[in-house]
Amino acid sequence: MATLVISRVASADQADILQDIGQAAGANVAETYQDRFTQLFSILVVQPEIGAPRPELGRAVRLCLVQPYNVYYRFDRARDEVRILRILHGRRDITRGMMTP
């Protein structure tokens, strides 16, 4: 099982998303999204290569979805580490520069 590391930027992305959802749709919906993110992270530590490769965004960057959000991460096989890089709305124009801290 890989180690999970959530970058500070991804943690802030997630907090902002959950706050916005909570304000717009209520605490129950925000909690549902929190659970979905947690479930995805649990899957990634067991199956780190499940995400779609996104080489245009950087070396070893992969993508999984928690609709409508894209969860970008990198799996470092040598360290056996999954690093969550960003959590961004799928409608955003995503660039390589957004994947670096």
HULIN-V961271 format. One record per residue. N is the residue number from 1. OMEGA is omega as a letter, one per 20 degrees, with the letter a starting at -180 (999 if undefined). D_CENTER is the distance of its C-alpha to the mean C-alpha in Angstrom with 2 decimals. Layout:
BEGIN
[[N & OMEGA & D_CENTER] [N & OMEGA & D_CENTER]]
END
This chain:
BEGIN
[[1 & a & 17.85] [2 & r & 15.41] [3 & r & 14.57] [4 & r & 11.14] [5 & r & 10.61] [6 & a & 8.25] [7 & r & 9.56] [8 & a & 11.69] [9 & r & 10.31] [10 & r & 6.71] [11 & r & 8.95] [12 & r & 11.15] [13 & a & 8.85] [14 & r & 8.19] [15 & r & 11.92] [16 & r & 13.06] [17 & a & 11.53] [18 & r & 13.12] [19 & r & 16.24] [20 & r & 16.68] [21 & r & 16.38] [22 & r & 18.73] [23 & a & 21.19] [24 & a & 21.20] [25 & r & 21.12] [26 & a & 21.84] [27 & a & 20.64] [28 & r & 20.62] [29 & r & 18.15] [30 & r & 15.81] [31 & r & 16.30] [32 & r & 15.56] [33 & r & 12.09] [34 & r & 11.61] [35 & r & 12.98] [36 & r & 10.79] [37 & a & 7.54] [38 & r & 9.93] [39 & r & 11.31] [40 & a & 8.40] [41 & r & 7.98] [42 & r & 11.75] [43 & a & 11.97] [44 & a & 10.02] [45 & r & 12.49] [46 & a & 15.28] [47 & a & 14.44] [48 & a & 12.26] [49 & a & 13.65] [50 & a & 12.91] [51 & r & 10.46] [52 & r & 12.45] [53 & r & 13.50] [54 & a & 13.26] [55 & r & 16.05] [56 & a & 16.89] [57 & r & 13.89] [58 & a & 14.93] [59 & r & 16.10] [60 & r & 14.08] [61 & r & 10.90] [62 & a & 9.42] [63 & r & 7.64] [64 & a & 7.10] [65 & r & 7.92] [66 & a & 8.35] [67 & j & 11.27] [68 & a & 11.71] [69 & r & 8.11] [70 & r & 6.29] [71 & a & 2.76] [72 & a & 4.69] [73 & r & 6.04] [74 & r & 9.74] [75 & r & 12.08] [76 & a & 15.28] [77 & a & 17.93] [78 & r & 20.60] [79 & a & 18.85] [80 & a & 17.21] [81 & r & 13.97] [82 & r & 10.28] [83 & r & 8.73] [84 & a & 5.16] [85 & a & 6.42] [86 & r & 5.26] [87 & a & 4.33] [88 & r & 7.69] [89 & a & 10.41] [90 & r & 11.47] [91 & r & 14.90] [92 & r & 14.25] [93 & a & 15.83] [94 & r & 13.25] [95 & r & 15.09] [96 & a & 15.04] [97 & a & 15.86] [98 & a & 12.64] [99 & a & 10.97] [100 & a & 13.57] [101 & 999 & 13.94]]
END
